[in-house]
Amino acid sequence: MPNRSRLLLAALAALAALAAIVACGGESTAPPLTSALRVVNGTSATVDVLLDGQVLLRGVQVAEVSPRLAISPGAHELRLQNASGASTLALQSVAGATAVAAAVPFNGTSVQAKALVDTGTIVPAGKSKLKVVHLAAGAGSIEIWRTQPDFPTPVHIMTPFDYQAQSPYLQSDAGPWEVFVTRPGSTVKLATTGVITVPGGERRTAVLLDSAGVLRFRVLEN
């Protein structure tokens, strides 16, 4: 009888251990699906970021880009607001991707929310991609140029390149890019990204801003 008891206790202990292993394995066999949001502030005042009525971040500084804000995949209502007003935007976030939105001036001091559309496809191995967004409201007449790894001679991004326009993703080899701005007919650089080194399989977005009183670029990894 004692032997049977010991065997029974051993069997019950083994079953309990197996149940614990199965339960632990069932809790999280894969990481939860998440996506992210970044906001570019192209206005002349700090901006608060709200998603589905909840505050994600307060006080994104003028001409700055927010850190990546973790959000769930799916449909959301994004609200960007400053002291003078607010604007909402329907946002569709994709698992594993970073959605980007911009706050741009509206009626002088208020704010308008604008999606920076992600038109890029998967970047081939050994290649890189770059797109440019013009959010410099007071820049006036300018030309926007780029050099790229396989073509170091400056060429236009696109013509014309009006305020709030977004270029498609441009593809080149992996390596150094530069985006810069001149006045029409001039070679003097008013603003430049400097060298942007984009590894193979990656892409970048260069956003032109002037909301802090000077032309400048902000480069986003995406």
N, C-alpha and C positions, 0 to 999 in steps of 0.2 A: 504493500500500500504506500509506504513512504516513497518508493521508487516511482510509482505511478503519479504521486503528487508532484514530485520534482519534475517529471516529464511534462505534466500538465502545465505547471508554472512556467517552464521553459518555453513551451509552445505558445502560451498566452503572451509572454514577453516578446517573442519573435513577431507575433501578429501585431502587437502594439507598435513595435519599432517600424514594421512595414507600413502600417497605417500612417504613422507620423511622416515617413518619407514621402508617401503618396500625397499627403495633405500639403506638405511643404512644396512639393513640386507643382501642385495644382494652384498654389497661390499666385505665382508669377513665373511662368515659363518663358515670357518674352517681355521686354520693357514696354510700358504703355506708349501708345502713339501720341506724339506731341508735334506741334509746329511752333512757329515764333513770329513775332511782329517787331518791326523797327519803324520809327517815325523820324522824318527829317523836318526840322523846323525852318521853313523859309519865310517866316514872318518876322516882325520887329518887336515881338513880345514873347515871353515864355508861354509854353503851351502845355496843357494837361491832357493826358491820354486816358480815355475811358472805353471799356469794352463791355457791351451788353449791360450798360448802366453801372458797372463797377470800375472804380479808379484803378488803373494799372500803374500809372506814373504821373507824378506832378512835376511841373517846372522844367520841361525840356528847354534848354537854353537856345537863344537866338543863333541861327546858322550852325546848329549842332545836330547830331544824330543820336537817338536814344540807344541804350544797350538793347540787346535782344530780349524781348519780353515773351515768356513762355505762354502759349495759348493752346486751346484744344483745336484739333482739325474740325472744319465744317464752316457753317454760315454764322457770321457775327455782325453786330452793328458797332462800328467804330465811331467814336465821338472825340473830336479834337476841339479844345476850347481855350480861349484866353479871356482876359478881363473884358474885352469888347464884344464877345460873341462866341458862337459855337457852330460846328458843322458836323453832320453825320454822313457816314459812308457805309454801304453794304460791303462786307469783306468776306471773301471765301478763302479760308486757309487750308493748305494741303499738308498732310502728314509729312514730316521730315523737311519741310521747306520753310523759308522765311519770307513772309509777306512784308512789303514796304509801302508806307503811305507818307504823303507829304502834307504839311500845313503851309498853305500859300495865302498871301494877302487877299482880302475881299472887302470892297468898299473902304479902302484906306487902312483901317485899323482892325477890322474883324478878320475872321479866319475861314478858310475853305479847305475841306479835306479832299485830297486827290490821291488816287491809287497810282503807284508806279508799276505799270503793267509788266509782268514777267513774261516776255515773249521768247525766252531762251529755251532751247532744247538741251538735251544732254551734250556736254562738251566731249568731243572725241579724245581718245588718249593722245597725248603729245600736242594737243591744241589748246588754245585759250580763247576766251570771248570777253568782250567789253562793250557796254552800252553807255550812252551819255544822256543826261536829263538836264534841260535848261529851265532852272527855277529862279533866275536872276531878274526880278521884275523891273528894276531900274537900269538895266545894263545898256539899253539903247541899241544902236546898230553895231552888231559884233559878228565875227566869224569864228567858228569853233573848229579846231584842227586836231588831228592825231597823227602820231607815228606808231608803228606796230612792229613786232619782231621780224616779220618777213618783208617789211617795206619801211625803211627809216626816213624816207622823204615825206615831209608833212603833206597831208591831204585833208580836205574837208570831211567832217563827220557826215553832214548832209546840208543841202542848200535848197531853200532857205532853212534856217534853224530858229524858229520863232520861240518866244517865251512859252513855257509849259510843254514844249514839244519833247518827245522821247525818241531817241534813235532805236533802230533794231539792234540786236546783239551783232557785233562785228567779230568775225573769227580770224584768227591768225595762229602762228606757231606759239608754243609756250615761250615766255620771255618778257622783255621790257616793252611797255607801252608808255606813251605820254599823251595827255590831252591838254590843249592850251587855247587861249582866247586872244584875238587881235581885233583892232578896228579894221573895217574894210580898206584894202589897199595898203595896209601897214604890216610890218613883220615884227613889231614890238609886242611882246607877250604881256597882256594885262593880267593874266592869271594862268597858272599851270598846275597840273597835278604833280609835277616832277615825274621821276621814273616810277611806274607801277609794274612791278615784276609779278606776272601771273603764271603760276605753275601749270603744267599740263593737266587737263581735265577740270580746270577751275575757271571762274568768270568773275568779273567785277562790274560795278556800276559807279560812274563818276557823275556827281550831281553838282551843277554850277549854282551858287548862291550869291546874293549880295545883300541879304537882310541885315547884316551887321555893319553895313556902310562901305564894304569893300568886296570886290569880286574874289571869290575863293571856291575851291573844289572840296567836296567831301567824297571819299572813295569808300564804297561799301563792298564787303565780301558777301557773295550770295551764290 
